[in-house]
Every structure is written in C-alpha cells, then in structure tokens.
Amino acid sequence: MSIQPQGEEIRNAVKWISEERKYNSERKAEELLQEACIKFDLSPKDAEFLTRFVREET
C-alpha cells in the first residue's frame, strides 16, 4: 500500500526525483531534495513529505 501525495507539485517532485535517481544514481539524496523543493516550489509540509519519501526509498 502506498500513500498518494496531494497536489500536482509534490507528485511532479516525486516523479522527478524517481527519474533522477534512476538515470543519475550518483547524485546525493540531499542534493535532489533541495533542487526539487526549489524547482517545484514546495511548501514546508510538502518538503517534509518528500524528505520522508526519499529516505524510505534509500
């Protein structure tokens, strides 16, 4: 079972990070998180969700 994030920006950020990790596996998780938060203009709540998502995937 997976939880679907609310909002288009967070869904796009999750998708973008997944793709980046697939094709650029050498990039660090923190770097991807910071870039995604800026690129998709995430709220603090969405950034927290994204952080948990990335850490669970690692």
C-alpha positions in Angstrom: 0.0 0.0 0.0 1.3 3.4 -0.9 0.1 6.9 0.0 -0.6 9.3 -2.8 0.6 12.8 -2.2 -1.8 15.6 -2.6 -1.1 18.4 -5.0 0.4 18.5 -8.5 3.7 20.0 -7.4 4.5 17.2 -4.9 3.5 14.5 -7.4 5.8 16.0 -10.0 8.6 16.3 -7.5 8.3 12.6 -6.5 8.3 11.6 -10.2 11.2 13.9 -10.9 13.3 12.5 -8.0 12.5 8.9 -9.0 13.6 9.6 -12.6 16.8 11.4 -11.4 17.7 8.5 -9.2 17.2 6.0 -12.0 19.4 7.8 -14.5 21.8 9.7 -12.2 22.3 7.4 -9.3 25.5 9.2 -8.2 23.5 12.2 -7.1 23.1 12.6 -3.4 19.6 12.5 -1.8 20.0 15.8 -0.1 21.0 17.5 -3.3 18.0 16.1 -5.1 15.7 17.2 -2.2 16.9 20.7 -2.3 16.7 21.0 -6.0 13.2 19.5 -6.1 11.9 21.9 -3.4 13.1 24.9 -5.4 12.1 23.5 -8.8 8.6 22.7 -7.8 8.1 25.5 -5.2 7.1 23.1 -2.5 5.6 24.2 0.8 7.3 23.2 4.0 4.7 20.4 4.5 5.3 19.1 1.0 9.1 19.3 1.5 8.8 17.2 4.7 6.7 14.6 2.8 9.3 14.5 0.1 12.1 14.0 2.6 10.3 11.1 4.1 9.7 9.6 0.7 13.3 9.9 -0.3 14.7 8.4 2.9 12.3 5.4 2.7 13.4 4.8 -0.9 17.1 4.7 0.1 
